[in-house]
Amino acid sequence: EDQVTQSPEALRLQEGESSSLNCSYTVSGLRGLFWYRQDPGKGPEFLFTLYSAGEEKEKERLKATLTKKESFLHITAPKPEDSATYLCAVQAINSGGSNYKLTFGKGTLLTVNP
Amino acid sequence: NAGVTQTPKFRVLKTGQSMTLLCAQDMNHEYMYWYRQDPGMGLRLIHYSVGEGTTAKGEVPDGYNVSRLKKQNFLLGLESAAPSQTSVYFCASSYSMGTGIAEAFFGQGTRLTVV
């Protein structure tokens, strides 16, 4: 069974204090790892997709990296508007037609104080 | 672009009542999904569809039924609502990329309370 574990559950930072969120996964074979941002009362919003170990993607103050067992979302010099829940999801290479599903972690609630 | 639209946004049901949640997408995506999100549990897949006329069970399908009569619509039904179905429901859609899927696009959610 595919498993995704995110840590920490919650993280509080001061504005400008860089940090990283972790997403560790267990799948039979990884087709893709996705990062989403979710604001209160809204649906998840897509950030990045990573497909292979060593891959990195950046968007403004966010950088996502991938290894064979985990992914990190690095946040550089965060601002209060970066406060949100960050979700990680994996798409596994499975038989039986399940290549079309995403398995989500429980998320990390990030709060950035001014 | 509307993207993924869910109707209604809020609903309160009494135990035993039935209702249907509607999801519509205007991106011509093949794949559509229904998730529920509960505190401390994350997003859990209820049912999904890989094309018009097809449906499949996800992680937590009991108590729910779905239909995909048109490519753009995916309906989630609760035949006899129970308090355990109090949750926020999200619909999502995606498209194929190789032998997998690209990123999923989510609706704004439906907050359902069963009393």
Interface residues (C-beta under 8 A of the other chain):
Chain A: R31 G32 F34 Y36 G41 K42 G43 P44 E45 F46 T49 L87 A89 Q91 I93 G97 N99 Y100 K101 L102 T103 F104 G105 K106 G107
Chain B: V4 Y31 Y33 Y35 G40 M41 G42 L43 R44 L45 Y48 V50 A56 G58 F90 A92 S94 T99 G100 I101 A102 E103 A104 F105 F106 G107 Q108 G109
